[in-house]
Amino acid sequence: MRTRTGAVSLAVAVAVTVPAAGLPAHAARAAVACPQVFGHGGYPTGADPWERDKIRQPNNPRALDDQKSWGADGVEGDVQLTRQGTKAVMWHNTSTNGLTGARQNITDLWWAAGTGNLRSRTITRGPYTGERVYTLREWLDQVRSRGLVALLEIKPETKPILSSATYATAAWKEISDPIKERQGAQRILVYSTDTWIQAELAERHPTLLKGGAARWTDSVAWEEPPPSWTGNTARWQSVLAAAPASVMTNYTKEYRAWLKGACA
């Protein structure tokens, strides 16, 4: 499982002054502009993380509702492709781990056809037990209805399909068409940790590339049960001092509360 690190971009250096005696530390930072906060769902680190994963990613409406209630301005969702690139869906894991039915890779499954298709499965553990997998179109509409910004990560698992001479054209349409249909009415950002996919996105959606926006701000590695948010505060403070346009966190509720009074 890859470890998230925030790339520094769109950052403006800001001098951090020492607070006057008797003033809270936040008072020294109040002149920093408040960043947009993107909610992210934590995935365990260490050995066998799939056994402890509680499927916390905001890829379904209940998770979006939580992120909204916690104060998120936007959310990061995960785009996978079903068999032969026939459907773009919102799911974090390579396989159906965490869903009902036999474990299979998402890229081996049809969306609606056949026994054990992806549409018929539901989440088996964690706070969103019982939720199903949503298509990219469905998810974007759900995000818009809640007034959130959509940040799409095109997962590396999609590369074999997106680069296939046989399936690439249809597969890219599955990803690009829902974005193009909606980008005039809602804010959508895209990126990938795969360099080839990122380069393709730069050509297909140059104005929507995430770049270094939504800088990763947490320092605590996620685990289940979740570690205390308090271990993040030094990192949160240093990132905020750089005045990022937006940040991404696994601790949306706690970060939003901590941010109060820390920026203007």
C-alpha positions in Angstrom: 0.0 0.0 0.0 1.5 3.3 -1.0 2.0 6.0 1.6 0.5 9.4 0.9 2.8 12.4 0.9 1.7 15.9 0.0 3.5 17.5 -3.0 4.4 21.1 -2.3 2.9 23.4 -4.9 0.8 26.6 -5.0 2.3 27.4 -1.6 3.3 30.9 -0.6 5.9 31.4 2.1 4.6 33.0 5.2 6.6 34.2 8.1 5.6 32.7 11.4 5.9 35.2 14.2 6.3 34.3 17.8 3.0 35.1 19.7 3.1 37.9 22.2 3.1 36.8 25.8 -0.3 35.6 27.0 -1.7 35.2 23.4 -2.7 31.7 22.1 -0.5 30.2 19.4 -3.3 30.5 16.9 -3.3 34.3 17.2 0.0 34.5 15.4 -1.4 32.6 12.4 -4.7 34.3 12.1 -3.5 36.3 9.1 -3.0 33.1 7.0 -5.8 32.5 4.5 -7.9 29.4 5.4 -7.3 26.5 3.0 -10.1 24.5 1.4 -10.3 21.2 3.3 -10.6 17.9 1.3 -11.7 14.9 3.3 -10.0 11.6 2.6 -10.6 8.1 4.0 -7.8 6.5 5.9 -6.3 3.1 4.9 -4.2 1.1 7.3 -0.4 0.9 7.1 1.8 -2.0 8.0 1.4 -5.7 7.2 -1.8 -7.1 5.7 -3.7 -3.8 5.7 -6.6 -5.2 3.7 -7.5 -7.3 6.8 -8.0 -4.2 8.9 -9.4 -1.8 6.3 -12.7 -0.4 7.4 -13.7 1.1 4.0 -13.7 4.7 5.2 -13.2 6.4 1.8 -15.9 8.9 0.8 -17.0 6.9 -2.3 -20.7 6.6 -1.2 -23.5 9.0 -0.1 -23.3 8.2 3.6 -19.6 8.9 3.6 -20.2 12.2 1.7 -22.8 13.2 4.3 -20.3 12.6 7.1 -17.6 14.6 5.3 -20.0 17.5 4.8 -21.1 17.4 8.5 -17.4 17.4 9.5 -16.8 20.6 7.6 -15.2 19.4 4.4 -15.1 21.7 1.4 -14.4 18.8 -1.0 -13.7 15.1 -1.0 -11.3 12.7 -2.7 -12.9 9.8 -4.4 -11.2 6.8 -6.1 -11.9 5.8 -9.7 -11.6 2.2 -10.8 -12.6 0.5 -14.1 -14.6 -2.7 -14.4 -13.8 -5.4 -16.9 -12.6 -4.1 -20.3 -13.2 -0.6 -19.1 -16.9 -0.8 -19.5 -17.8 1.1 -16.3 -16.0 3.8 -14.2 -16.8 3.1 -10.6 -15.9 4.6 -7.2 -13.9 2.1 -5.2 -10.5 2.4 -3.4 -9.3 -1.2 -3.3 -7.8 -3.3 -6.1 -10.2 -6.1 -5.3 -13.6 -6.5 -3.8 -12.1 -6.9 -0.4 -14.6 -5.4 2.0 -17.6 -6.3 -0.3 -19.9 -9.2 -0.2 -19.2 -12.2 -2.5 -16.0 -13.9 -3.5 -12.9 -11.7 -3.7 -12.1 -10.7 -7.2 -10.2 -7.8 -8.8 -12.4 -5.0 -9.9 -10.9 -5.1 -13.4 -12.1 -8.7 -13.7 -15.7 -8.0 -12.9 -18.6 -6.8 -15.1 -20.6 -3.9 -13.6 -24.1 -5.6 -13.9 -23.7 -8.8 -15.9 -23.0 -12.2 -14.4 -23.1 -13.8 -11.0 -21.2 -11.7 -8.5 -21.2 -8.6 -10.6 -20.0 -5.4 -8.9 -23.4 -3.6 -8.8 -24.9 -6.4 -6.7 -22.3 -6.3 -3.9 -22.4 -4.3 -0.7 -19.8 -3.2 2.0 -19.4 -5.7 4.8 -17.6 -3.8 7.5 -16.9 -0.3 8.9 -19.1 2.7 9.2 -20.7 2.3 5.8 -21.7 -1.3 6.0 -24.6 -2.0 3.6 -23.6 0.7 1.1 -23.0 -0.3 -2.5 -20.5 0.7 -5.1 -21.4 3.8 -7.2 -20.6 4.7 -10.7 -18.5 7.8 -11.4 -21.6 9.6 -12.8 -23.7 8.8 -9.7 -20.9 9.9 -7.4 -20.3 13.2 -9.1 -24.0 14.0 -8.9 -24.0 13.1 -5.2 -21.0 15.3 -4.5 -22.6 18.2 -6.4 -25.9 17.9 -4.5 -23.9 18.4 -1.2 -22.1 21.5 -2.5 -18.7 19.7 -2.3 -15.7 19.9 -4.6 -14.9 16.6 -6.3 -11.2 15.4 -6.4 -10.9 12.3 -8.5 -7.9 10.0 -8.1 -7.7 7.7 -11.2 -6.3 4.6 -9.6 -3.1 2.9 -11.0 -5.0 -0.3 -11.4 -6.8 1.2 -14.4 -3.6 1.6 -16.4 -3.6 -1.7 -18.3 -7.1 -1.0 -19.6 -6.5 2.7 -20.3 -3.4 1.9 -22.3 -4.9 -1.1 -24.1 -5.2 -0.8 -27.9 -8.4 -2.7 -27.7 -10.2 -1.0 -24.8 -8.6 2.4 -24.3 -11.0 4.5 -26.3 -14.1 3.3 -24.6 -12.4 3.2 -21.2 -11.3 6.8 -21.4 -14.8 7.9 -22.4 -16.1 6.2 -19.2 -13.8 8.5 -17.2 -13.8 11.6 -19.3 -17.4 11.9 -20.4 -18.9 12.2 -16.9 -16.4 14.9 -16.1 -17.0 16.9 -19.3 -20.8 16.6 -18.9 -20.6 18.2 -15.4 -17.5 20.4 -15.3 -19.5 23.5 -16.3 -21.8 23.1 -13.3 -19.4 21.8 -10.6 -15.8 22.0 -9.6 -13.9 18.8 -10.5 -10.2 18.1 -10.0 -8.4 15.0 -11.3 -5.0 13.4 -10.7 -3.2 10.0 -10.5 -0.2 8.7 -8.7 0.7 6.8 -11.9 2.9 9.0 -14.0 1.6 7.7 -17.3 -2.1 8.3 -16.3 -1.2 11.7 -15.0 0.4 12.6 -18.3 -2.7 11.5 -20.2 -4.9 13.5 -17.8 -2.7 16.5 -18.6 -3.7 16.2 -22.2 -7.3 15.3 -21.8 -8.2 17.5 -18.8 -5.5 20.1 -18.5 -7.6 22.7 -16.7 -8.8 20.2 -14.1 -5.4 18.8 -13.0 -5.0 18.8 -9.3 -1.3 19.6 -9.4 -0.1 20.2 -5.9 -3.4 21.6 -4.6 -4.9 19.7 -1.7 -1.6 19.3 0.0 -1.4 16.3 2.3 -1.3 17.7 5.8 -1.4 14.7 8.2 1.7 13.2 9.8 0.1 10.3 11.7 0.0 7.1 9.7 -3.6 5.7 9.6 -4.4 2.6 11.5 -7.5 0.8 12.8 -8.8 1.8 15.2 -7.8 5.4 14.2 -4.8 6.9 16.1 -5.3 10.1 18.0 -5.5 13.2 15.8 -3.2 15.1 18.3 -0.1 13.7 16.7 -0.8 15.7 13.6 -0.7 19.2 15.2 2.9 20.0 14.5 2.6 19.0 10.8 -0.8 20.8 10.5 0.8 24.0 11.8 3.8 23.8 9.5 1.7 23.1 6.4 -0.8 25.9 7.3 2.2 28.4 7.7 3.0 27.8 4.0 -0.5 29.1 3.1 -1.7 26.2 0.9 -4.7 26.8 -1.2 -6.2 23.5 0.0 -5.2 20.5 2.2 -6.2 16.9 2.4 -6.7 15.0 5.7 -8.0 11.8 7.2 -9.1 13.8 10.2 -11.7 16.2 8.7 -13.7 16.9 11.8 -10.7 17.3 14.1 -8.8 19.4 11.5 -11.7 21.8 11.0 -12.0 22.3 14.7 -8.3 22.9 15.1 -8.3 25.3 12.2 -10.8 27.6 13.9 -9.0 30.7 14.8 -5.8 29.6 13.1 -6.6 31.4 9.8 -8.7 34.2 8.3 
